[in-house]
Amino acid sequence: MDDPSEHDLRFMRLALDEARLAQAEDEVPVGAVIVLDGEVIGRGHNQVRAQNSPMAHAELLALAQATTLRGEPRLPGATVYTTLEPCFMCAGALSHARVGRVVWAVRDPKFGACASLGEVLSDPRLNHRAEVHEGVLADPARDLLKSFFADKRAQAKARTTADADPRDEES
């Protein structure tokens, strides 16, 4: 994205704060905020493990909060700020909610549905399209994800080493 506005930077920083909350809770560090008319109306961070639900993604939790606050399922004119490109599930929900704009920090090459693996929010075959922008505060979002997964790999390696039978090394 070319030179994000101060507005976009401000709200993406809030999404990063949400991602840090997820990381502190041992969840994949993804955060989202939904903004309408300059005000945050929804926020969320991944809670997949905490809720034992594959649907507890940051975007969906923020969307649920925003639609509950507004008392309606549609959010025309709203902007969603998320630290990771939305997956197909989240992009579909954002399309159904008729959000006007989605801004994300980093692409998700494994599950991303807005640029990486598909273009759900800009697909002309669908009855709603949203404006999409990527790359806002990408470095701090990428750093959070990298450090989280590096820690997970180190923990897995430590468990594997601790579980090894010391007699196996004697041979």
C-alpha positions in Angstrom: 0.0 0.0 0.0 1.3 3.4 -0.9 1.7 5.8 2.1 -1.0 4.7 4.5 -3.0 7.6 6.0 -2.6 8.5 9.7 -6.1 7.2 10.1 -5.1 3.8 8.8 -1.9 3.7 10.9 -3.8 4.6 14.0 -6.4 1.8 13.6 -3.8 -0.8 12.5 -1.9 0.0 15.7 -5.0 -1.0 17.6 -5.3 -4.2 15.6 -1.7 -4.9 16.6 -2.5 -4.3 20.2 -5.2 -7.0 19.8 -2.7 -9.3 18.2 -0.4 -8.9 21.2 -3.3 -9.9 23.5 -3.7 -13.1 21.4 0.0 -13.8 21.7 -0.1 -13.3 25.5 -2.9 -15.9 25.6 -0.8 -18.4 23.6 -3.0 -17.8 20.5 -1.8 -17.1 17.0 -1.2 -13.3 17.2 -3.9 -11.9 14.9 -5.9 -8.9 15.9 -8.7 -6.9 14.2 -10.7 -3.8 14.8 -13.7 -2.5 12.9 -14.2 1.2 12.4 -17.3 3.2 11.4 -17.3 7.0 11.1 -13.9 7.2 12.8 -15.0 5.1 15.9 -14.0 1.6 16.8 -17.2 -0.5 16.9 -15.6 -3.9 17.2 -12.4 -5.5 18.2 -11.1 -9.0 18.6 -8.1 -11.2 18.7 -7.7 -14.9 17.9 -9.3 -17.1 20.6 -9.4 -20.4 18.8 -7.8 -22.3 21.7 -9.6 -20.4 24.5 -13.0 -21.0 22.9 -12.1 -24.5 21.4 -13.6 -23.2 18.2 -12.0 -23.0 14.7 -14.3 -20.0 14.1 -12.9 -17.8 16.9 -10.8 -15.7 14.5 -10.0 -12.1 15.3 -12.1 -10.8 12.4 -15.2 -12.8 13.3 -15.1 -11.9 17.0 -14.7 -8.2 16.0 -17.6 -8.6 13.5 -19.8 -10.1 16.1 -19.1 -7.3 18.5 -19.7 -4.6 15.9 -23.0 -6.1 14.6 -24.3 -6.6 18.2 -23.4 -3.0 19.0 -25.1 -1.7 15.9 -28.1 -4.1 16.2 -27.9 -5.1 12.6 -26.0 -7.7 10.5 -24.7 -5.2 7.9 -21.9 -2.7 8.3 -21.8 -0.6 5.1 -19.2 2.0 5.2 -17.2 0.2 7.9 -13.5 -0.5 7.6 -11.9 -3.7 9.0 -8.2 -3.5 10.1 -6.6 -6.9 10.6 -3.0 -7.9 11.1 -3.2 -10.9 8.7 -5.0 -11.3 5.4 -8.4 -12.7 6.1 -9.1 -16.4 5.4 -12.0 -17.7 3.3 -14.3 -18.0 6.3 -13.6 -14.5 7.5 -13.6 -12.9 4.0 -17.0 -14.5 3.4 -18.4 -13.1 6.6 -17.0 -9.7 5.9 -18.6 -9.8 2.5 -22.0 -10.9 4.0 -21.7 -8.0 6.4 -21.2 -5.6 3.5 -18.1 -3.9 4.9 -16.8 -1.2 2.7 -13.1 -1.6 3.1 -10.6 -4.2 4.5 -7.0 -3.2 5.4 -4.5 -5.9 6.4 -0.9 -5.9 7.4 0.6 -9.1 5.9 -0.4 -11.7 3.4 -1.3 -15.3 4.5 0.2 -17.6 1.8 -1.5 -20.7 3.3 -5.0 -19.4 3.9 -5.4 -15.9 2.6 -8.6 -15.3 0.6 -8.2 -11.6 -0.4 -5.0 -11.8 -2.5 -2.9 -14.9 -1.7 -5.2 -17.9 -2.6 -8.3 -16.0 -3.8 -9.9 -12.6 -4.1 -13.2 -13.1 -2.3 -13.7 -9.4 -1.5 -13.0 -8.2 -5.0 -14.5 -11.0 -7.0 -16.9 -9.6 -9.6 -19.0 -12.7 -9.5 -20.2 -11.9 -6.0 -22.9 -9.3 -5.2 -20.7 -7.4 -2.8 -17.2 -6.2 -3.2 -15.0 -4.3 -0.7 -12.1 -2.1 -1.2 -8.9 -3.9 -0.1 -5.5 -2.6 1.0 -2.5 -4.5 2.2 0.8 -3.8 3.8 -0.1 -1.3 6.5 2.4 -1.8 9.4 3.5 -5.1 7.9 6.8 -5.3 9.7 5.5 -5.3 13.2 2.7 -7.7 12.3 5.2 -10.1 10.6 7.5 -9.9 13.5 4.8 -10.9 15.9 3.9 -13.9 13.8 7.5 -14.9 13.3 8.4 -14.8 17.0 5.2 -16.7 17.9 5.9 -19.6 15.5 9.7 -19.6 16.4 8.7 -20.0 20.0 6.3 -22.8 19.2 9.0 -24.6 17.2 11.5 -24.2 20.0 9.0 -25.5 22.5 8.2 -28.5 20.3 11.9 -29.2 19.9 12.5 -29.0 23.7 9.6 -31.4 24.3 11.0 -33.9 21.8 14.5 -33.6 23.4 13.1 -34.1 26.9 11.0 -37.1 25.7 14.0 -38.8 24.1 15.1 -42.0 25.9 18.7 -41.3 27.0 19.5 -45.0 26.4 19.0 -44.3 22.7 22.1 -42.1 22.7 24.3 -44.8 24.3 24.2 -47.0 21.2 
